[in-house]
Amino acid sequence: MGVVSELLANVPLPRMVEVRQHFSRERIEPANLPDIVRGELMREKIRSRVHPGMRVAITCGSRGVANIALITRAIVDFVRECGGEPFVFPAMGSHGGATAEGQRDILTSYGVTEQAMGCPILCSMETVQIGRTDDGIPVYIDRFAAEADGIILCGRIKAHTGFQGPYESGLMKMATIGMGKQYGAEFCHAAGFKHMAVNMPKIANVILKSANVIAGVGLIENAYDETCRAVALTAEEIPEREPGLLLEAKAKMGRLLFSGTDVLVVDKIGKNISGDGMDPNITGRPMTPYLDSKFDAQRIVVLDLTDETHGNANGSGMADVTTRRLVNKLDTEITYPNAITCNVLEGVKIPLFVNTDREAVQLAVRTCVEIDHAQPRIIRIRDTLSLDTILISEAMLDEARANPDLTILGEPTPWPFDESGNLW
């Protein structure tokens, strides 16, 4: 046993209780999504812009959007029904290691393949400059999209993880950073997140006016990672209506129904969960000072990466403690391009790491100050998208009982560590 293990061996961990958090469950059944998307796109203002023989580029991002393969196929089918020739392209900035192959791999992992979509998937990191903003920022979009006769954006509208403004994650960001690839995204991030709320829509408006954007399909998800709304907007309607849709999305998003905790344990982080690996709107630990979150945790523990993140450990730097398992999975060629492009390096730093899950939690508890170490307040979640059922320590039970939006599901039980000290 090493010195670190000896220091942690006698740190007791409290028993944990499973709790259900209650949020609105309004959703669209997946079987109904194709008809809803088609109905939105068949509005005359949109339908009249797709002509026979048009080559139409359809965006697909990297964020792990619910039902993305189903929704993208519905857009493909709409274009083909109108006589157009659709193709899909990855619109994900610098993700996938900022390579065409890496971005294709991400699409494949989401089920967005040529066979499933019934159309070509064209992947390239090449961009074309299509204009400049009034203050001189060059505006770039994907080469294939620029060469197409029309573009249909598709993206989830939600709170951003690094800044706040009338436009955050959504169709405006998909146009700017997604279609901009690594090169265009870098120009958008050049001034830092302090100016993102101004610069991002400024660039997006140039794209909407200069590129042949036919429409955008905006998606809103509920707190259970389920599609609850799909709305198609013309290029002119996107800047007008997206702010209202963002407010709607924020009202529906999940959260931790506590003001804070001593230790927050996150089982897995990944780019399919959040652009920051774990959503700071949930954890209260943003990478930038331009995000206001009401949750507070003195220590954050991250135990592992999702398989879908392909070694991208963006967000690990926001943890205080992690495991050797996560560090061994970290792929710097996948992780670092994203950080370099957005000029935020904090999120990819490697936190203090130990050999086992047990030691990671023990270390976090031991190093908390001004807490009751005999009865620490701990919350454990699977990831920041999976907030329906969580685990809380016994010290938090009274607070849970007093909240009508929480249901206690069982009795307190010890942590289920195996013989090696891990939770799997």
C-alpha positions in Angstrom: 0.0 0.0 0.0 1.4 3.4 -1.0 1.4 6.5 1.1 -1.7 8.0 -0.6 -3.6 4.8 0.0 -2.6 4.8 3.6 -3.8 8.4 4.1 -7.2 7.4 2.7 -7.7 4.0 4.1 -9.6 5.1 7.2 -11.8 7.7 5.6 -15.4 6.5 6.2 -18.0 6.9 3.5 -21.6 7.3 4.4 -24.4 5.1 3.2 -26.3 6.3 0.2 -30.0 6.4 -0.7 -31.6 6.4 -4.2 -33.8 9.4 -4.8 -36.0 10.2 -7.8 -36.2 13.8 -9.0 -39.4 14.8 -10.7 -39.4 17.0 -13.8 -41.9 17.6 -16.6 -42.1 14.5 -18.8 -43.6 16.2 -21.9 -42.1 14.4 -24.9 -42.6 13.3 -28.5 -42.8 9.6 -29.0 -39.9 8.6 -31.3 -42.4 6.9 -33.7 -44.1 10.2 -34.2 -41.0 12.3 -34.8 -40.7 11.8 -38.6 -44.2 13.0 -39.3 -43.7 16.0 -37.0 -40.4 17.0 -38.6 -42.0 16.5 -42.1 -45.0 18.6 -41.1 -42.8 21.4 -39.9 -40.7 21.4 -43.0 -43.7 21.3 -45.3 -44.7 24.8 -44.3 -45.0 26.7 -47.6 -42.3 29.2 -46.6 -39.9 26.3 -46.4 -41.3 23.8 -48.9 -41.2 26.4 -51.7 -37.5 26.9 -51.3 -36.6 23.3 -52.2 -36.7 22.7 -55.9 -36.1 19.5 -57.9 -32.5 18.7 -58.5 -31.2 21.0 -55.7 -28.3 19.6 -53.8 -29.1 20.2 -50.1 -26.6 19.9 -47.3 -27.9 18.8 -43.9 -26.0 19.4 -40.8 -25.4 16.8 -38.1 -23.6 17.7 -34.8 -21.6 15.9 -32.2 -23.6 16.5 -29.0 -25.4 13.3 -28.6 -28.8 14.7 -29.4 -31.7 12.5 -28.7 -33.1 10.7 -31.7 -30.6 12.4 -34.0 -30.5 9.6 -36.6 -34.3 9.5 -36.8 -34.6 13.2 -37.1 -31.8 13.5 -39.7 -33.4 10.8 -41.8 -36.7 12.6 -41.7 -35.0 15.8 -43.1 -33.3 13.7 -45.8 -36.7 12.2 -46.7 -38.3 15.6 -46.9 -35.6 16.9 -49.3 -36.0 13.8 -51.5 -39.8 14.2 -51.4 -39.4 17.7 -52.8 -37.2 16.4 -55.6 -33.9 17.5 -54.0 -30.7 15.6 -53.7 -29.7 15.5 -50.0 -26.4 14.8 -48.3 -25.4 14.9 -44.7 -22.2 16.5 -43.4 -20.7 16.7 -39.9 -21.1 20.2 -38.4 -19.1 20.0 -35.2 -16.3 22.6 -35.2 -13.1 21.0 -34.0 -14.6 17.8 -32.5 -13.5 14.4 -33.5 -9.9 15.5 -33.2 -10.5 18.1 -35.9 -10.2 15.5 -38.6 -12.7 14.4 -41.3 -12.2 10.7 -40.2 -12.8 11.5 -36.6 -16.0 13.4 -37.3 -17.3 10.6 -39.5 -16.6 8.2 -36.7 -18.8 10.4 -34.3 -21.7 10.3 -36.8 -21.3 6.6 -37.2 -21.5 6.1 -33.4 -24.8 8.0 -33.4 -26.2 5.7 -36.2 -25.9 8.4 -38.8 -24.4 6.4 -41.7 -24.9 6.5 -45.4 -26.9 3.2 -45.2 -29.2 4.5 -42.4 -29.7 7.9 -44.0 -30.1 6.7 -47.6 -27.8 9.5 -48.9 -24.1 10.4 -49.0 -22.3 11.6 -46.0 -19.6 14.1 -47.0 -16.8 14.8 -44.5 -14.1 17.4 -44.9 -12.3 19.9 -42.7 -12.0 22.3 -45.6 -13.8 25.6 -45.3 -14.7 28.5 -47.7 -14.8 32.1 -46.7 -18.3 33.6 -47.5 -18.0 37.0 -46.0 -17.0 39.2 -43.1 -18.8 40.8 -40.2 -19.1 44.6 -40.2 -16.1 44.8 -37.8 -13.9 42.5 -40.0 -14.3 39.0 -38.6 -13.9 36.5 -41.5 -16.8 34.1 -41.8 -16.2 30.5 -43.0 -18.4 27.5 -43.6 -17.8 23.9 -44.6 -16.8 23.6 -48.3 -19.4 21.0 -49.2 -22.1 23.2 -47.6 -20.8 26.2 -49.5 -21.0 24.3 -52.8 -24.5 23.0 -52.2 -27.6 24.7 -53.6 -29.1 24.9 -50.1 -28.5 24.1 -46.4 -30.8 22.8 -43.7 -29.5 23.3 -40.2 -30.4 20.9 -37.5 -29.5 21.3 -33.8 -30.6 21.1 -30.2 -31.4 24.4 -28.6 -30.2 24.5 -25.0 -28.2 26.5 -22.4 -24.5 26.9 -23.3 -21.8 25.7 -20.9 -19.5 28.7 -21.2 -21.5 31.9 -21.6 -25.0 33.3 -21.4 -26.9 35.4 -23.9 -30.0 35.5 -26.1 -28.4 32.9 -28.3 -26.4 30.0 -26.8 -26.4 26.4 -28.1 -28.7 26.2 -31.0 -29.1 26.9 -34.7 -27.1 30.1 -34.6 -24.2 28.3 -33.0 -24.6 25.4 -35.4 -24.3 27.8 -38.3 -21.3 29.6 -36.9 -19.2 27.0 -35.0 -20.6 23.7 -36.3 -20.4 24.6 -40.0 -17.3 26.7 -39.5 -15.3 23.6 -38.7 -12.1 24.0 -36.8 -11.0 27.1 -38.8 -14.2 29.0 -38.6 -14.7 28.0 -34.9 -11.3 29.4 -34.1 -12.2 32.8 -35.5 -15.4 32.8 -33.5 -13.6 31.9 -30.3 -10.6 34.3 -30.9 -11.9 37.0 -28.6 -12.8 34.6 -25.9 -16.0 33.6 -24.2 -16.4 37.1 -22.7 -17.4 38.3 -26.2 -19.1 35.1 -27.5 -22.7 36.3 -26.8 -22.0 39.1 -29.2 -19.7 37.6 -31.8 -21.4 34.3 -32.3 -24.8 35.7 -33.5 -22.9 38.4 -35.4 -21.2 35.8 -37.5 -24.3 33.6 -37.7 -26.3 36.5 -39.2 -23.7 36.8 -42.0 -24.0 33.1 -42.7 -27.8 33.3 -42.8 -27.7 36.2 -45.3 -24.8 35.0 -47.4 -25.2 31.2 -47.6 -28.2 29.6 -49.0 -29.7 28.5 -45.7 -33.1 27.1 -46.5 -34.2 26.4 -42.9 -33.2 25.2 -39.5 -34.8 22.4 -37.4 -34.5 23.4 -33.8 -34.9 20.6 -31.2 -35.7 21.0 -27.5 -35.3 18.1 -25.0 -36.8 17.6 -21.6 -34.9 16.8 -18.4 -34.9 13.1 -19.4 -32.9 13.6 -22.6 -36.0 13.0 -24.7 -37.2 15.2 -27.6 -40.1 17.3 -26.5 -40.3 19.8 -29.4 -39.2 20.1 -33.0 -39.7 23.3 -34.9 -38.6 24.2 -38.4 -37.7 27.9 -39.0 -36.8 29.8 -42.2 -33.4 31.5 -42.2 -35.2 34.8 -41.5 -37.1 33.3 -38.5 -34.1 31.7 -36.8 -32.7 34.9 -35.3 -36.1 36.1 -34.4 -37.5 33.0 -32.7 -34.4 31.2 -31.2 -34.2 33.4 -28.1 -37.7 32.4 -27.1 -37.0 28.7 -27.8 -33.9 29.0 -25.6 -35.9 30.2 -22.7 -38.3 27.3 -23.2 -35.4 24.9 -23.3 -33.9 26.3 -20.1 -37.2 25.9 -18.3 -37.3 22.2 -19.2 -33.7 21.2 -18.5 -32.8 19.0 -15.6 -31.0 20.1 -12.5 -30.0 18.9 -9.0 -32.8 19.8 -6.7 -30.4 20.8 -3.9 -28.6 24.1 -3.4 -25.3 22.2 -3.1 -23.3 19.4 -1.5 -19.9 18.7 0.0 -18.9 16.2 -2.7 -20.5 15.6 -6.1 -19.5 12.2 -7.7 -20.0 12.0 -11.5 -19.7 8.4 -12.8 -18.9 9.4 -16.4 -18.3 12.5 -18.5 -18.1 12.8 -22.3 -18.7 15.0 -25.3 -22.0 13.0 -26.0 -23.1 14.2 -22.6 -22.1 17.9 -22.8 -19.7 20.1 -24.8 -17.9 20.4 -21.5 -18.0 16.7 -20.7 -20.3 17.5 -17.7 -22.7 20.4 -17.9 -21.6 23.2 -15.6 -25.2 24.4 -15.5 -25.7 21.2 -13.4 -22.4 20.9 -11.5 -21.9 24.6 -10.8 -18.3 24.3 -12.0 -17.9 26.3 -15.3 -14.7 26.6 -17.3 -15.2 30.3 -17.8 -16.4 33.1 -15.4 -19.2 34.0 -17.8 -21.7 31.4 -16.6 -23.9 31.8 -13.5 -24.9 28.5 -11.8 -26.8 28.2 -8.5 -25.4 24.8 -7.5 -22.3 24.5 -5.4 -20.1 21.5 -4.6 -16.9 21.9 -2.6 -15.3 18.8 -4.3 -16.2 17.2 -7.7 -15.1 13.6 -8.4 -15.2 12.2 -12.0 -14.7 8.5 -12.3 -14.7 7.6 -16.0 -15.2 8.6 -19.6 -18.1 7.5 -21.8 -17.3 5.1 -24.7 -19.0 7.6 -27.1 -16.5 10.4 -26.2 -13.7 8.5 -28.1 -11.1 9.5 -25.5 -12.1 13.2 -25.4 -11.7 14.1 -21.7 -12.8 17.7 -22.0 -14.3 18.6 -18.7 -11.9 16.5 -16.6 -10.1 19.6 -15.6 -13.2 20.8 -13.8 -13.0 17.9 -11.4 -10.9 17.9 -8.2 -10.3 14.2 -8.2 -10.4 11.4 -10.8 -9.1 7.9 -11.4 -6.2 6.4 -13.2 -8.7 4.6 -15.4 -9.9 7.9 -16.8 -6.4 9.2 -17.3 -5.4 6.1 -19.2 -8.4 6.6 -21.5 -7.6 10.2 -22.3 -6.5 10.7 -25.9 -4.7 14.0 -26.2 -5.0 14.1 -30.0 -8.8 14.0 -29.6 -9.0 16.2 -26.5 -6.6 19.0 -27.0 -7.7 20.3 -30.5 -11.1 21.3 -28.9 -9.4 23.2 -26.1 -6.9 24.9 -28.4 -9.7 26.0 -30.8 -11.9 27.6 -28.1 -8.9 29.0 -26.1 -10.0 27.4 -22.9 -7.4 25.1 -21.4 -8.7 24.7 -17.9 -11.1 21.9 -18.9 -8.5 19.5 -20.2 -6.1 19.7 -17.3 -5.6 16.4 -15.4 -6.8 16.6 -11.8 -5.3 14.7 -8.9 -5.9 11.0 -9.7 -5.9 7.8 -7.7 -6.1 4.1 -8.4 -9.7 3.3 -7.4 -13.2 4.7 -7.3 -13.2 4.2 -3.5 -10.0 6.2 -3.0 -11.3 9.0 -5.3 -14.4 9.5 -3.2 -12.4 9.2 0.0 -9.9 11.7 -1.1 -12.6 14.2 -2.0 -14.3 13.8 1.4 -11.0 14.0 3.3 -10.0 17.3 1.7 -13.3 19.1 2.2 -13.1 21.8 4.9 -15.7 23.0 7.4 -17.9 20.0 6.9 -19.1 17.2 9.2 -16.7 14.5 8.1 -18.7 11.9 10.1 -21.8 12.7 8.0 -20.6 14.3 4.7 -23.2 15.5 2.2 -22.6 13.5 -1.0 -24.5 13.3 -4.3 -23.7 10.7 -6.9 -25.0 10.9 -10.5 -24.4 8.8 -13.6 -23.8 11.9 -15.7 -25.3 15.4 -16.1 -27.9 14.1 -18.6 -29.2 11.4 -16.3 -30.8 13.2 -13.4 -34.0 11.3 -12.9 -32.6 9.0 -10.2 -29.6 10.0 -8.1 -28.0 8.9 -4.9 -27.6 11.1 -1.8 -25.9 10.4 1.5 -27.9 10.0 4.7 -27.1 13.5 5.8 -29.2 14.9 3.0 -32.4 12.9 3.7 -34.1 15.5 5.7 -33.7 18.0 2.9 -35.0 15.4 0.4 -38.1 14.6 2.6 -39.0 18.3 2.7 -39.0 18.7 -1.1 -42.2 17.6 -2.9 -40.3 17.1 -6.2 -38.2 14.4 -4.6 -39.1 10.8 -3.8 -37.0 8.6 -1.6 -36.9 5.2 -3.3 -35.1 2.9 -0.9 -33.1 2.4 2.3 -29.6 3.6 3.0 -27.0 1.1 1.6 -23.2 1.0 1.5 -21.3 1.9 -1.6 -21.2 -1.1 -3.9 -17.4 -1.3 -4.4 -16.0 -4.6 -5.7 -12.9 -6.3 -4.3 -10.6 -3.9 -6.2 -12.3 -0.8 -4.9 -14.2 0.1 -8.0 -17.9 0.5 -8.7 -18.0 -1.6 -11.9 
